Amino acid sequence: MSKNLFPTLSLLCFLFSVGMVSQVFAQPSLERISAIERSDGKGFVVRHHLTEMVDSFKVVHSSPDFLQVSLYSQGLDTADYRAPEPTDVFREISINPFSGGLGIDIFMGAGHYFNTRAYPDQNQKDILLALERASYSEIEANTDNVNPVVWENFDSDDYSFTEEEDNRFLNLRDNNNFNVIVLDAGHGGHDPGSMNRSLGLIEKDIALAVTKKVGEYIEQNMPGVEVVYTRKGDEFITLEERGLKAARSNADLFVSIHANSVSTSNASGSEVFFLGLERSESALEIMKQENSVVALENGGEVPKLSEEELLIYELAHAGNIAVSERIAVMVENQFRTRAQRRSRGVKQARFVVLWHASTPAVLVELGFLSNPNEARYLTDDYGQSVLASAIFRAIRDFKLEYDKSLRNGSEEQASND
């Protein structure tokens, strides 16, 4: 090896290590603060746009028209911060750096009173503030005896920024169970879904066959768990009705099963989705494809959930999204390790059917009908059994994990009584 190569390699290693360190220790910056009115008219969503997630945060609501947000992160940068313009609702928003973080004062306009709660964004690095309209008397009672933070005298070391622990597995439903699972075979009736015309294969048939097998495995191996099907035959069910069936059944999990197709014949592998903002072009295309059934329902355009609607859903169903992500990861792991299928990963997309479910929900793409080899596997009874078993195992393992968390929670509660 040339001696001249050693300095070059050393320099490259140094630059690589510096890059890695800078990524690990990247300091967050607050770029701006935005407020979007909720589509239900009940309040606003305030987003703190951050380049990295802060260490922790807290909200102090000390008077009906004044609230404060503390973002705790050493070296939180505000050099590029763009202050929002004042409005009738948000009279003034100001920032106040302190040792160890940043304080934000929000002065509300006259006659605007809100209950307040803060959440970390499940999809990005931002902190979200949910504001829900309330009466003056209600907010006055809630803020009574709450002292405002004086940033000049603020000592972050003496102040608790730790939010209450979000136990993502407990209390999925008021009756503390995980006993109702809705299985949704994608498409049906006059909506065939994806197709492989040369092999005469249709997505709706494959989805139904695998869905029934998943249900059989659950019924045979998970006593006490009720399985509800959105369809058991070749019938057309709207996306909204599929999701509403989960809500009406008081479901603890909604699983929608599909097969994929693209213009090329070499795409392969399974994908598992939960509700969120798609991060890739392929996820966006699948979202459009699966949501296109709405156009069959009413002859309209393919729907696309807005970012605002997703924000509102996240705020109202943060636990559902956390559980959905956990189950999606477990399904993907089963596909990859037990079923020995190529995994395209866990992704997020704005699926209308998951939106309507209002419960922990995942959408599974079993594979590609456009790939002849994979298409044959998807129609083979053995292949369908392997895929159905993988989905079943993930559901079973999650229930075991969930039941364990319930037992641990009961023991902790009993020890505190």
Disulfide bonds with the S-S distance in Angstrom:
none
